């Protein structure tokens, strides 16, 4: 029997990113399995760790420390997820512990509490600190004198500092009751007071129709027509036994009307046939489903999922944004009912924990969720679907910097199942792989109702510069809005910039309100009466006078969704307007609430940022307007044109999805830009060819792989020195065909009082690069004392 556990400990350094051997004490024999969390001593601390293997003999020759306790009754990571966590750590240059924690819901991530334990008599100052207790929480604030004294007592072994691991994962419970044995119940009638009329009524009801198992107190009260206080009294008297009942926190609407499979068009049937065949034959193929907006991709997904269920397998479906999730979840839940679990950041920690446990215990066969749902503890996966596969939100920006698509492809190989990547505007990388037959390209070229795509009108806003009354609205867009209102139809307006204005400036001296922590101007949020930094979160009141010249000529420049809403309400006072951006959807369920109100036609206009551009399917929307199509075009990123084209094409597809024809109006100061021209024509093929030429000329993906190294520190000189040192260390490892750009300061050099420099490596095949990057991470630990941080991002989605 294995007596040694190999444990990866929760200590985030490269030197400790490996399993350590711990003895399994006799008291825990048979209780420790790979994938469980344990508490182990590490140095002078007690920390959480993950058991990654069991073995009979230790690799360590010295005396082993024993595992202190086991946090789980069953493994929280199955063998497939354990192996996957190691693969993710290696391919994303991350800590193994970090990837394992990423796979668990937030409620299961351990937190640590420090406490001081008195081990010997202390001087008077120590007596004042401890009082009559031997154990106290570590003080949140200490004076320099107290800190010095505490260090002395620790060195003299008068006091011991311990870290207590706390597990936040808790099931939600409620109080209930269960019945005693029949004899106890029969004797109760003799002992009840004649005045306890309610309890006598309850007892008579139970004797006539006893219940089984444990029931909530309110359920028992309702079933036997008594008040809950009567049931409480019976439990207190002891003739009903107490019970604790677990309650599932259910994020789904249980009242959803069940849906039936729809008849497929010829194109849908052809696509579904290929997918279903791959599911049936257990082929780990990757399909790229390129379907225009409104072509019925979701119905094809649902019928493919049904085939996986028919085979006794499970399904995983990813969507990019929690704003998209409510509608997609509704569709899937309406088709499959309680077999569906959801995982996304819009849920509370408790809801995520309950949904995760349902999946782990095989109570849900279908998972719908955002990026992190790719780690859902499903087994026997039959199909993985990634909707809107081009979205950048599938890439994690913090460690571990994984792309959900890559993880899905890895899991698909393990389970021998197909992956379906769906989009109206596939990423260039995916489409290029389809061109080379790495992916299988499947098309849905027409809308399911045979309706044409809406006509798109591009408005040159340079001709509107003289309109000082309404500089953000062209006459064409205002006319269309009025016409749509008069017809009692709905409009969607896109402006991918939140807040009121992009900056506050003094018209007298030119002072601009800037963030004290970042090299960026503060955004005006007039409804909150604040200037806000969208990078570090700094806030300050909107000034009434310039802090430099003391003039009162503070003016706001640039437009955000908040300002557009105010202008719209002034122009169209009768219009009912809903705004959907980060500021209006902060509260739990904010997205779903706004979309529900708009779907019930409680508003005429839905104004929002990019979160309104995808997945919305409302037949009464006949007008889509883009206030400013240029917000992303000027960004210093090689994907700026691609993102502009995708966003415009996606939002244009929201119009004319019902019986009534729709129209799209795009306002721009760059009407001749190819991204806008191809979006106006809804011509993905034309854009793909043009953009691929641009990428080839610039030697960017998909022709080259990229790795972005970001170096940051509180001092710019230190940041620059380390960036140049790292670049000089890397260059000898690369072949002459590799291209190294930088080190250069990032476009916003200072964020939250840290300076950022970056190095971009473009390459096709560099065998030594991976080893060099792992060595760089290993050596970067020595830089921590200088507060230098090094981040490595393979195939970054943002390079600014």
TIGU-316860 format. One line per 3 residues: number of its first residue (from 0); for each residue y, x, z of C-alpha. Coordinates in steps of 0.2 Angstrom, whole numbers. Last residue first. Example, Ala and Ser with C-alpha at 12.3 -4.5 7.8 and 13.67 -1.06 7.14 Angstrom:
1 = -5/68/36 | -22/62/39
END
This chain:
799 = 236/-2/-133 | 218/1/-138 | 211/-17/-134
796 = 193/-22/-140 | 186/-5/-135 | 170/1/-144
793 = 164/12/-130 | 176/12/-115 | 177/27/-104
790 = 188/26/-88 | 195/41/-79 | 205/40/-63
787 = 216/53/-55 | 220/51/-37 | 221/70/-34
784 = 207/68/-22 | 198/58/-34 | 198/72/-47
781 = 182/80/-41 | 173/64/-46 | 178/67/-64
778 = 165/80/-66 | 151/67/-66 | 161/56/-78
775 = 164/70/-89 | 146/75/-89 | 141/57/-95
772 = 154/58/-108 | 148/75/-114 | 130/69/-115
769 = 135/54/-125 | 146/65/-137 | 132/77/-141
766 = 123/67/-154 | 139/62/-163 | 136/50/-178
763 = 150/40/-186 | 165/45/-176 | 182/40/-170
760 = 188/46/-153 | 203/38/-145 | 211/48/-131
757 = 223/39/-118 | 237/42/-106 | 241/30/-92
754 = 254/32/-78 | 251/22/-61 | 264/13/-52
751 = 257/-4/-56 | 257/-1/-74 | 266/14/-82
748 = 264/20/-100 | 265/3/-108 | 261/9/-126
745 = 249/21/-118 | 254/39/-117 | 245/50/-130
742 = 231/62/-129 | 228/59/-143 | 218/54/-158
739 = 202/63/-160 | 193/61/-177 | 174/66/-179
736 = 169/73/-196 | 171/91/-190 | 157/89/-177
733 = 161/85/-159 | 156/95/-143 | 170/108/-145
730 = 183/93/-145 | 177/86/-128 | 183/99/-116
727 = 200/101/-125 | 202/82/-124 | 198/82/-105
724 = 210/96/-102 | 224/87/-112 | 221/71/-102
721 = 221/80/-85 | 238/88/-89 | 245/72/-95
718 = 240/62/-80 | 246/76/-68 | 263/76/-76
715 = 264/57/-76 | 261/56/-57 | 252/41/-49
712 = 237/45/-60 | 228/38/-75 | 216/44/-89
709 = 210/31/-102 | 196/37/-114 | 193/26/-129
706 = 177/27/-139 | 176/22/-157 | 163/19/-170
703 = 168/21/-188 | 166/11/-204 | 167/-6/-194
700 = 178/0/-186 | 192/12/-190 | 194/26/-203
697 = 212/20/-208 | 208/18/-227 | 191/10/-223
694 = 200/-2/-210 | 213/-7/-223 | 199/-10/-237
691 = 189/-20/-224 | 205/-30/-221 | 207/-35/-239
688 = 189/-39/-241 | 188/-49/-225 | 204/-58/-229
685 = 198/-64/-246 | 181/-70/-239 | 190/-79/-224
682 = 201/-90/-235 | 208/-104/-225 | 222/-103/-238
679 = 236/-103/-224 | 225/-90/-215 | 224/-79/-231
676 = 243/-79/-232 | 246/-76/-213 | 234/-61/-213
673 = 241/-55/-229 | 259/-54/-223 | 271/-62/-235
670 = 277/-76/-223 | 283/-63/-210 | 296/-72/-200
667 = 283/-86/-196 | 282/-104/-193 | 265/-112/-198
664 = 263/-130/-201 | 246/-138/-202 | 242/-155/-209
661 = 229/-169/-206 | 220/-183/-215 | 214/-198/-205
658 = 196/-201/-203 | 193/-188/-190 | 194/-169/-190
655 = 211/-169/-198 | 219/-155/-187 | 210/-143/-175
652 = 205/-132/-189 | 222/-125/-190 | 220/-118/-173
649 = 205/-108/-178 | 213/-101/-194 | 229/-96/-185
646 = 219/-87/-171 | 207/-78/-183 | 221/-72/-195
643 = 232/-66/-181 | 217/-58/-172 | 212/-49/-188
640 = 230/-43/-192 | 232/-36/-174 | 214/-27/-174
637 = 222/-10/-178 | 232/-11/-162 | 251/-7/-160
634 = 256/-25/-158 | 268/-32/-171 | 256/-45/-178
631 = 252/-53/-161 | 267/-64/-158 | 270/-66/-177
628 = 263/-84/-180 | 278/-92/-170 | 279/-111/-167
625 = 262/-114/-174 | 260/-133/-178 | 245/-143/-179
622 = 246/-162/-185 | 233/-175/-187 | 225/-175/-170
619 = 217/-192/-168 | 199/-186/-171 | 200/-174/-156
616 = 188/-159/-157 | 195/-144/-147 | 183/-129/-149
613 = 196/-116/-151 | 215/-115/-153 | 220/-123/-136
610 = 216/-107/-126 | 228/-97/-138 | 243/-103/-129
607 = 248/-121/-127 | 257/-137/-132 | 247/-154/-133
604 = 258/-167/-140 | 256/-186/-139 | 249/-188/-121
601 = 238/-201/-112 | 227/-201/-128 | 211/-201/-118
598 = 207/-185/-126 | 224/-178/-120 | 220/-183/-102
595 = 203/-176/-103 | 209/-159/-110 | 222/-158/-96
592 = 210/-161/-82 | 196/-150/-90 | 208/-135/-90
589 = 214/-138/-73 | 197/-140/-65 | 201/-128/-51
586 = 220/-124/-50 | 227/-111/-61 | 228/-122/-77
583 = 247/-125/-78 | 252/-107/-77 | 238/-99/-87
580 = 243/-111/-102 | 241/-129/-107 | 256/-140/-108
577 = 255/-159/-110 | 269/-168/-118 | 272/-187/-119
574 = 285/-190/-132 | 299/-202/-129 | 312/-189/-126
571 = 308/-180/-143 | 322/-167/-145 | 325/-164/-126
568 = 307/-165/-121 | 303/-153/-135 | 316/-141/-129
565 = 309/-141/-111 | 291/-139/-118 | 297/-124/-129
562 = 304/-116/-114 | 288/-117/-104 | 278/-111/-119
559 = 288/-95/-120 | 303/-91/-130 | 313/-75/-132
556 = 330/-71/-123 | 337/-78/-107 | 355/-75/-102
553 = 364/-68/-87 | 383/-69/-89 | 387/-70/-71
550 = 394/-52/-71 | 390/-41/-56 | 391/-25/-67
547 = 374/-17/-62 | 365/-31/-51 | 370/-44/-64
544 = 373/-60/-56 | 363/-76/-54 | 347/-67/-52
541 = 330/-75/-55 | 320/-72/-39 | 307/-59/-39
538 = 289/-57/-43 | 277/-43/-46 | 260/-48/-53
535 = 255/-31/-59 | 254/-34/-78 | 262/-51/-81
532 = 277/-46/-72 | 286/-62/-65 | 304/-67/-64
529 = 305/-82/-53 | 313/-99/-51 | 296/-107/-52
526 = 301/-119/-66 | 311/-105/-74 | 297/-93/-76
523 = 306/-78/-84 | 296/-63/-89 | 300/-46/-82
520 = 303/-32/-94 | 289/-18/-95 | 287/0/-89
517 = 278/-6/-73 | 281/-5/-55 | 299/-9/-53
514 = 297/-23/-66 | 312/-24/-78 | 327/-36/-78
511 = 338/-30/-93 | 355/-24/-91 | 365/-25/-107
508 = 383/-24/-100 | 391/-41/-102 | 377/-51/-110
505 = 366/-47/-95 | 347/-49/-99 | 333/-59/-94
502 = 317/-57/-104 | 302/-65/-112 | 308/-82/-109
499 = 300/-98/-101 | 283/-92/-97 | 268/-91/-108
496 = 266/-83/-126 | 254/-88/-139 | 264/-103/-145
493 = 253/-116/-152 | 257/-135/-155 | 244/-149/-156
490 = 249/-166/-162 | 243/-183/-159 | 244/-200/-168
487 = 254/-215/-164 | 261/-216/-182 | 278/-214/-176
484 = 273/-199/-166 | 266/-191/-181 | 281/-194/-191
481 = 293/-187/-178 | 282/-171/-176 | 281/-169/-195
478 = 300/-170/-196 | 303/-158/-182 | 290/-146/-191
475 = 299/-147/-207 | 317/-145/-200 | 311/-128/-192
472 = 309/-127/-173 | 312/-112/-162 | 331/-109/-167
469 = 335/-128/-163 | 354/-129/-161 | 357/-111/-167
466 = 351/-115/-184 | 357/-100/-194 | 341/-90/-192
463 = 331/-104/-201 | 329/-96/-217 | 321/-81/-209
460 = 309/-94/-202 | 299/-94/-218 | 288/-110/-216
457 = 270/-109/-221 | 262/-126/-225 | 244/-128/-223
454 = 234/-142/-231 | 220/-149/-219 | 202/-144/-224
451 = 194/-156/-235 | 184/-171/-228 | 165/-170/-232
448 = 162/-178/-215 | 151/-163/-210 | 165/-151/-215
445 = 160/-139/-228 | 154/-120/-230 | 141/-120/-217
442 = 134/-102/-220 | 120/-92/-214 | 121/-72/-215
439 = 106/-63/-208 | 111/-48/-197 | 106/-30/-201
436 = 107/-36/-219 | 120/-23/-224 | 133/-37/-228
433 = 127/-46/-211 | 132/-30/-202 | 149/-30/-210
430 = 151/-48/-205 | 147/-44/-187 | 159/-29/-186
427 = 173/-39/-196 | 172/-52/-182 | 167/-69/-188
424 = 180/-82/-193 | 172/-99/-193 | 161/-93/-179
421 = 143/-93/-173 | 132/-78/-168 | 114/-84/-166
418 = 101/-73/-157 | 83/-75/-160 | 69/-73/-148
415 = 56/-59/-144 | 60/-60/-125 | 63/-41/-123
412 = 72/-39/-140 | 82/-55/-136 | 88/-47/-120
409 = 95/-32/-129 | 104/-42/-142 | 111/-53/-128
406 = 118/-37/-119 | 126/-31/-135 | 134/-48/-138
403 = 140/-49/-120 | 150/-33/-123 | 149/-22/-107
400 = 163/-12/-99 | 155/-11/-82 | 168/-8/-76
397 = 183/-17/-81 | 188/-25/-98 | 172/-35/-100
394 = 170/-39/-119 | 166/-57/-123 | 184/-61/-121
391 = 188/-53/-137 | 182/-68/-147 | 173/-65/-163
388 = 157/-73/-157 | 165/-91/-157 | 148/-97/-150
385 = 135/-85/-144 | 118/-93/-145 | 102/-85/-137
382 = 85/-93/-141 | 68/-94/-133 | 71/-86/-116
379 = 55/-85/-106 | 64/-81/-90 | 82/-85/-85
376 = 91/-76/-72 | 108/-78/-80 | 115/-60/-85
373 = 123/-67/-102 | 132/-79/-90 | 144/-65/-87
370 = 153/-69/-103 | 156/-88/-102 | 143/-101/-98
367 = 130/-113/-104 | 112/-111/-97 | 98/-121/-102
364 = 81/-123/-93 | 87/-127/-76 | 76/-130/-61
361 = 67/-113/-64 | 70/-106/-47 | 82/-93/-53
358 = 91/-106/-64 | 94/-117/-49 | 99/-102/-38
355 = 112/-97/-51 | 119/-115/-51 | 120/-116/-32
352 = 129/-99/-31 | 141/-103/-45 | 145/-119/-36
349 = 148/-110/-20 | 159/-97/-27 | 170/-111/-35
346 = 168/-114/-54 | 181/-110/-66 | 174/-92/-68
343 = 159/-98/-78 | 141/-103/-76 | 134/-120/-81
340 = 116/-126/-78 | 108/-139/-90 | 91/-146/-88
337 = 99/-161/-78 | 104/-169/-94 | 99/-162/-111
334 = 110/-170/-125 | 124/-176/-114 | 124/-160/-105
331 = 125/-150/-121 | 140/-160/-127 | 149/-161/-110
328 = 146/-142/-108 | 154/-139/-125 | 169/-149/-120
325 = 171/-142/-103 | 168/-124/-108 | 182/-122/-121
322 = 195/-119/-108 | 183/-108/-98 | 184/-97/-113
319 = 172/-87/-124 | 156/-99/-125 | 139/-92/-122
316 = 123/-102/-124 | 106/-97/-116 | 90/-106/-119
313 = 73/-108/-111 | 55/-109/-116 | 41/-122/-115
310 = 39/-123/-134 | 48/-139/-135 | 62/-132/-125
307 = 65/-119/-138 | 64/-132/-152 | 77/-142/-142
304 = 89/-127/-142 | 88/-126/-161 | 93/-145/-161
301 = 108/-141/-150 | 114/-126/-159 | 114/-135/-176
298 = 123/-150/-168 | 136/-137/-162 | 139/-129/-179
295 = 144/-146/-186 | 156/-140/-200 | 172/-145/-191
292 = 180/-128/-192 | 171/-118/-206 | 154/-111/-203
289 = 148/-93/-203 | 132/-93/-193 | 127/-74/-191
286 = 109/-73/-187 | 101/-60/-177 | 82/-59/-178
283 = 70/-56/-162 | 56/-67/-170 | 46/-78/-159
280 = 38/-87/-173 | 44/-104/-167 | 61/-98/-162
277 = 63/-89/-179 | 57/-105/-188 | 70/-115/-178
274 = 84/-104/-183 | 80/-104/-202 | 77/-123/-202
271 = 93/-126/-192 | 103/-117/-206 | 95/-127/-221
268 = 97/-143/-211 | 115/-140/-207 | 118/-136/-226
265 = 109/-152/-231 | 118/-163/-218 | 110/-166/-202
262 = 106/-183/-194 | 112/-183/-176 | 101/-180/-161
259 = 104/-192/-147 | 117/-192/-133 | 116/-197/-115
256 = 132/-205/-107 | 139/-193/-94 | 140/-200/-76
253 = 133/-185/-68 | 149/-175/-72 | 144/-157/-70
250 = 150/-145/-56 | 136/-149/-44 | 136/-142/-27
247 = 118/-145/-22 | 116/-151/-4 | 103/-144/7
244 = 98/-155/21 | 97/-150/39 | 86/-161/50
241 = 88/-169/67 | 74/-180/74 | 76/-199/76
238 = 70/-205/94 | 80/-191/102 | 94/-201/110
235 = 106/-189/100 | 98/-194/84 | 98/-212/88
232 = 116/-211/93 | 120/-202/76 | 111/-216/67
229 = 122/-229/76 | 137/-219/72 | 133/-219/53
226 = 135/-238/54 | 120/-250/51 | 114/-259/36
223 = 96/-250/35 | 98/-241/19 | 117/-238/21
220 = 115/-230/38 | 100/-220/32 | 110/-213/17
217 = 125/-209/28 | 114/-199/40 | 107/-189/26
214 = 88/-191/23 | 73/-180/28 | 55/-184/22
211 = 49/-202/21 | 57/-218/25 | 49/-232/36
208 = 51/-250/30 | 47/-263/43 | 47/-250/57
205 = 63/-242/50 | 72/-259/50 | 66/-263/67
202 = 72/-246/74 | 89/-248/65 | 92/-266/72
199 = 87/-259/90 | 99/-244/87 | 113/-256/83
196 = 109/-268/98 | 109/-254/111 | 113/-267/125
193 = 95/-270/127 | 93/-252/131 | 79/-243/121
190 = 64/-237/131 | 51/-250/126 | 56/-250/108
187 = 54/-231/107 | 36/-231/111 | 31/-236/93
184 = 42/-222/86 | 34/-209/97 | 17/-215/92
181 = 21/-215/74 | 26/-197/73 | 45/-193/73
178 = 56/-199/58 | 68/-188/49 | 87/-186/51
175 = 102/-178/42 | 116/-166/44 | 123/-158/28
172 = 120/-141/20 | 129/-130/7 | 118/-115/4
169 = 126/-99/9 | 128/-82/1 | 142/-72/10
166 = 130/-58/16 | 139/-47/29 | 135/-29/30
163 = 141/-22/47 | 149/-5/46 | 148/4/62
160 = 160/16/71 | 154/24/87 | 164/28/102
157 = 162/41/116 | 153/52/104 | 166/66/107
154 = 171/66/89 | 172/47/88 | 183/48/104
151 = 194/61/96 | 196/51/80 | 201/36/91
148 = 214/46/100 | 222/51/84 | 222/34/77
145 = 230/27/93 | 244/40/92 | 247/37/74
142 = 248/18/78 | 234/7/72 | 233/-9/62
139 = 218/-19/57 | 209/-15/73 | 190/-12/70
136 = 182/-27/78 | 176/-25/96 | 160/-20/104
133 = 158/-15/123 | 169/-29/129 | 178/-29/146
130 = 195/-23/138 | 191/-13/123 | 208/-7/118
127 = 216/-6/136 | 200/3/142 | 202/15/128
124 = 220/19/134 | 214/21/152 | 201/34/147
121 = 184/29/141 | 167/27/149 | 152/30/136
118 = 145/22/120 | 159/9/116 | 156/1/99
115 = 169/0/86 | 167/-13/72 | 170/-12/53
112 = 165/-27/42 | 158/-25/25 | 156/-37/11
109 = 140/-40/1 | 140/-48/-16 | 130/-64/-15
106 = 144/-76/-15 | 151/-68/-31 | 136/-73/-41
103 = 124/-59/-46 | 123/-49/-62 | 139/-39/-59
100 = 131/-32/-43 | 117/-24/-53 | 130/-17/-65
97 = 140/-9/-51 | 125/-2/-42 | 120/7/-58
94 = 137/15/-59 | 145/14/-76 | 145/24/-93
91 = 143/8/-103 | 127/13/-111 | 119/20/-96
88 = 124/6/-84 | 119/-7/-96 | 102/0/-98
85 = 100/2/-79 | 105/-16/-77 | 93/-22/-90
82 = 78/-14/-82 | 82/-23/-66 | 86/-39/-75
79 = 68/-38/-83 | 60/-34/-67 | 68/-49/-58
76 = 84/-47/-48 | 87/-58/-33 | 70/-54/-26
73 = 64/-66/-13 | 67/-68/5 | 83/-58/4
70 = 94/-47/15 | 80/-36/21 | 84/-25/37
67 = 85/-8/43 | 76/2/30 | 69/18/38
64 = 76/35/36 | 65/48/29 | 60/64/36
61 = 61/78/23 | 52/81/7 | 60/68/-4
58 = 50/62/-19 | 41/50/-7 | 24/44/-8
55 = 16/27/-10 | 29/19/-22 | 41/5/-22
52 = 55/3/-35 | 73/-3/-38 | 77/-9/-20
49 = 95/-13/-21 | 107/-7/-7 | 119/-13/6
46 = 127/-1/18 | 125/5/36 | 136/20/39
43 = 135/37/48 | 126/45/32 | 118/31/23
40 = 108/19/34 | 100/5/25 | 103/-14/23
37 = 92/-22/9 | 94/-32/-7 | 78/-36/-16
34 = 75/-33/-34 | 59/-22/-31 | 50/-30/-16
31 = 51/-28/3 | 42/-41/15 | 24/-34/14
28 = 28/-22/28 | 44/-25/36 | 40/-23/54
25 = 29/-8/50 | 44/1/44 | 47/4/25
22 = 53/22/23 | 68/25/12 | 69/36/-4
19 = 86/37/-13 | 89/30/-30 | 103/37/-41
16 = 122/35/-43 | 126/44/-27 | 134/59/-35
13 = 143/48/-47 | 152/39/-33 | 153/21/-28
10 = 142/19/-13 | 132/3/-13 | 115/12/-12
7 = 102/12/-25 | 85/11/-15 | 68/18/-19
4 = 56/10/-6 | 42/20/2 | 27/13/11
1 = 17/6/-5 | 0/0/0
END
